Amino acid sequence: MSTGWLECMPMLRKSAKDVIDGLNVTKDLLPFDIRGIDTDCGSEFINYELLDYCEERQITFTRARTHRKNDQAHVEEKNGSVIRRLVGYDRYEGLKAWERLACLYKILRQYVNIFQPSLKLLSKERLGAKVSKKYDKAKTPYQRILLSSHINDSVKKRLTFEYKNLDPVNLLDKIQKLQDSLWNVAWNKKAQVDNELTVNKASFLNTPTEYSD
């Protein structure tokens, strides 16, 4: 969590293949290499396929303890402050919902990583019942990338070019429209979303770039 960079990847099914496909897309989006992953204990993560994938690429693979959500504190915090706040708690099923969620995440990653600052905890001290916390100056993940000595200059230039060509107001407008589109296909008992059983293989590998009704 050195930079706080966020990438969200929707999965159509809970399977090792979908996780690996998501990692392949994610590695092309991240401004740095994947050095390690830390998962929960779901079967989509704890399997030989993902283990082999990580070993072949020298990615450190660790997992949380069963029923210990605090082991995934950073992920759970992002789930609350970003995903649940913008996507909500509705249930989504089928290809239509997956496509719209993927479109939303594509815009959301730009807005959060480039324009949303966050505080980073530097130290914590307990004096009796009182806990004192010290934070650094609020920065966006993009700003933390620029300050990092571990990121090469070509990546920083690419991100700076992207930053200069983005308008946060325009991104917010797109997010709101994509939210409405997504909520229109939320699953409920009275009107289930059509769940398409046959999905083109390419749909798993390519994140949609735009959506139109």
Phi, psi and omega in degrees: 000030180299320181254338184078016182297137185239130171230127179249134184229112179287145178240129180285328178223155175274088182214158178299322181298317180295322178296315181294319176299319178296321178295322179296322176290318183298319183296334177279341180269328183293142178277011178210166181283151173280113180261337180195155173229147179230115188246173169275195188259021178294152182296337179290342178255318184271087181201163183289330180299312180289323178299314178298319179302314182290319180295321179295331184253010179055044176260126178291127184243113176234164180223159177282164174283150181299133177061027177239083183295335180295340176293340179245041188301319182293319179293316180297325179295318178292325177301321182281312187281338183243297189294304183294326181291326184259331180262326180093195185245010180292162178260136181234137179223151172092170185294321181300313180296320180298316180297317183289324177292321178296320177297317180296316181296328180297319178281322183299321181298324178291316182294314183289313186287331186257332187239353183255105179285155177216158179269147177243126181291125179264320181203159178218132182227132179254127175237094185068238180271354183263133177246122178256130180241142178241127182245157174279180177289137182299132179219155174279158174305323177300316180294324178292326176298315181297330181274349184281135177275356182265355181254131183286160187294329181296322177294318180297320178294320179296317179293322178296320176298318178296317179302316183291341182254013179246145178241114183300327178293319178294321178296318179297320178297318178295319180299316180297319179292321179290327175298312179300318179297320180291315183295337178293341180247018177297141182283136170211165186293330184280328182216091181288144175287139177301125181256100183289124185277330182254118183237131178299136183304327182293337181298330181285333189263339184245119176286128180300144181265337179204163180223141174220138180293000000 
